Each structure stands twice: as structure tokens, then as C-alpha cells.
């Protein structure tokens, strides 16, 4: 049994559980429909991460070779950031952020940045190709969550500027 990997997975599971609890709380308190939709998506993605990690832990503890069939896991056709941009377009007229939403975004940014850092640090030490694949996938997904929080923060700071940039990308 790979005890070092189990320790990393236990820490990762705890991080994902905290993220899930936080986003779930925000979903139930935000009044903004876009914020609610985005925090719901982030919460649900944390749940997927938790199940993925639990599957790996069970496989390792059971003494079996662990291999995740990512095709069987719930997946999204679009990134969370892409979903946010679509929702922002469709809800533009009814959105008014409040201070609690902005604070929640800042906490979410912190959660996601720490998750990316955690996985990147452990990728350096990962020897097993399956472990490396898992960590790379987690990094991609956590970066998507971070990007989503950044988009939401930009939107809340200045919706008009956000839409100008979204609808009229500048040329370099």
C-alpha cells in the first residue's frame, strides 16, 4: 500500500470537503441568480472530486490496482468558465451583486488557488503514471474553478466592462 499517496489523498479529500461545504453554504445564501448558478456548479464539481478521491482511496486500501475510468465519471461538456459567460449573457439585466457575493468569490479564489498549488506540488513527487494522470486532471479542473471565480469577480466589479470585453475581444 502506498501510504504517502494515501496521505496526500486524505488531505485532498479534506480540501474538497471544505470547498463543497463552503460553496453549498453560499448557494443557500446568495440572492444573485448568476452567483447561485455558478456556486452550485462549483459545489457539484467538488462533490465529483470527492467521489473520485474516495474511489482511489478505496482501491488502494483494498489492495487492488486503482485505475479511474474517467469516461464513467460525471463530466461537463463545457468548462465552468464557459458556462459562466453564457449565464452572464442570459441574466445580464437581473444581476446585482452584493458584498456577501464578492466576499464569497474572494474565498473561492483562495480555495481554488490553494488547491492548484497543492496538486502542483504533489505532481513533482508523483512517480506512478496513474497518480500523475489523476493530479494533472485535478489541476486542470481546479484552474478552471479559479478562472471562473476570477470571471465572476470581474463581472461583479464592472458588469459593463465585462460585457464589452466578452462581446468585443481586443486584438493584440
C-alpha positions in Angstrom: 0.0 0.0 0.0 1.3 3.4 -0.9 1.0 5.3 2.4 2.4 8.6 1.0 -0.2 8.6 -1.7 -3.0 7.8 0.8 -1.9 10.7 3.0 -2.0 13.1 0.0 -5.4 11.8 -1.0 -6.7 12.2 2.6 -5.6 15.8 2.6 -7.1 16.4 -0.9 -10.4 14.9 0.3 -10.5 17.2 3.2 -9.8 20.2 1.0 -12.6 19.1 -1.4 -15.0 18.6 1.5 -14.3 22.1 2.8 -14.8 23.5 -0.7 -18.1 21.6 -1.0 -19.3 22.9 2.4 -18.3 26.5 1.6 -20.0 26.5 -1.9 -23.1 24.8 -0.5 -23.4 27.5 2.2 -23.0 30.2 -0.4 -25.6 28.6 -2.7 -28.1 28.8 0.1 -27.4 32.4 1.0 -26.7 34.3 -2.3 -29.6 36.2 -3.8 -28.0 36.7 -7.2 -29.2 34.0 -9.7 -25.9 34.0 -11.6 -23.9 33.7 -8.4 -26.2 30.9 -7.2 -25.8 29.0 -10.5 -22.0 29.4 -10.5 -21.6 28.4 -6.9 -23.9 25.4 -7.5 -21.7 24.3 -10.3 -18.6 24.7 -8.2 -20.2 22.8 -5.3 -21.3 20.0 -7.6 -17.8 19.8 -9.1 -16.3 19.5 -5.6 -18.7 16.6 -5.0 -17.4 14.9 -8.1 -13.8 15.4 -6.9 -14.7 13.9 -3.5 -16.2 10.8 -5.1 -13.1 10.4 -7.4 -10.7 10.6 -4.5 -12.8 8.2 -2.4 -12.7 5.7 -5.3 -8.9 5.9 -5.4 -8.6 5.6 -1.6 -10.9 2.5 -1.6 -8.9 0.9 -4.4 -5.6 1.4 -2.6 -6.8 0.3 0.8 -8.4 -2.7 -0.8 -5.0 -3.7 -2.2 -6.2 -3.6 -5.7 -4.7 -1.7 -8.6 -6.5 1.6 -8.8 -7.5 3.0 -12.1 -10.1 5.6 -12.6 -12.2 5.3 -15.7 -12.7 9.0 -16.3 -15.3 8.3 -19.1 -17.6 6.8 -16.5 -17.4 9.8 -14.1 -19.8 12.7 -14.4 -18.4 15.3 -16.8 -19.4 18.6 -18.3 -19.5 19.4 -22.0 -18.1 22.8 -21.3 -15.8 24.4 -18.7 -17.2 26.1 -15.7 -15.8 29.4 -17.0 -17.6 28.9 -20.4 -20.8 28.2 -18.5 -20.4 31.4 -16.5 -20.0 33.5 -19.6 -23.2 32.0 -21.1 -25.2 32.6 -17.9 -23.9 36.1 -17.6 -25.2 36.9 -21.1 -28.6 35.5 -20.4 -29.0 37.0 -16.9 -27.4 40.4 -17.6 -30.4 42.5 -16.8 -31.3 40.9 -13.5 -27.9 40.8 -11.8 -27.0 43.0 -8.8 -24.1 41.6 -6.7 -23.9 42.3 -3.0 -21.0 42.4 -0.6 -21.5 38.9 0.5 -21.2 37.6 -3.0 -18.0 39.4 -3.6 -16.5 38.1 -0.3 -17.6 34.6 -1.3 -15.8 35.0 -4.6 -12.6 36.0 -2.8 -12.8 33.0 -0.5 -13.5 30.8 -3.5 -10.4 32.2 -5.3 -8.3 31.4 -2.2 -9.7 27.9 -2.0 -9.0 27.2 -5.7 -5.6 28.8 -5.7 -4.6 26.6 -2.7 -5.9 23.5 -4.4 -3.9 24.2 -7.6 -0.8 24.8 -5.6 -1.4 21.6 -3.5 -1.7 19.4 -6.6 1.2 21.1 -8.5 3.5 20.5 -5.5 2.5 16.8 -5.4 2.8 16.3 -9.1 6.5 16.9 -8.8 6.9 13.9 -6.5 4.4 11.6 -8.2 6.1 8.5 -9.6 3.1 6.4 -10.7 1.6 7.3 -14.1 -1.9 6.8 -12.8 -1.2 9.2 -9.9 0.3 11.7 -12.4 -2.8 11.5 -14.6 -5.1 12.0 -11.7 -3.2 15.0 -10.4 -3.0 16.6 -13.9 -6.7 16.3 -14.2 -7.3 17.8 -10.8 -5.0 20.7 -11.7 -6.9 21.4 -14.9 -10.3 21.3 -13.1 -9.1 23.5 -10.1 -7.6 26.0 -12.6 -11.0 26.1 -14.3 -12.7 26.8 -11.0 -10.1 29.6 -10.2 -10.7 31.1 -13.7 -14.5 31.0 -13.1 -14.1 32.9 -9.8 -11.9 35.5 -11.5 -14.5 35.9 -14.2 -17.3 36.3 -11.6 -15.2 38.8 -9.7 -14.5 40.8 -12.9 -18.2 40.8 -13.7 -19.3 41.9 -10.3 -16.7 44.7 -10.3 -17.9 46.2 -13.5 -20.6 44.4 -15.5 -20.5 46.8 -18.4 -16.7 46.5 -18.9 -17.0 42.7 -18.5 -19.6 42.5 -21.4 -17.6 44.9 -23.6 -14.6 42.6 -23.3 -16.7 39.5 -23.6 -18.5 40.6 -26.7 -15.7 42.5 -28.4 -12.4 40.8 -27.7 -9.4 43.1 -28.4 -6.7 42.3 -30.9 -3.1 42.3 -29.9 
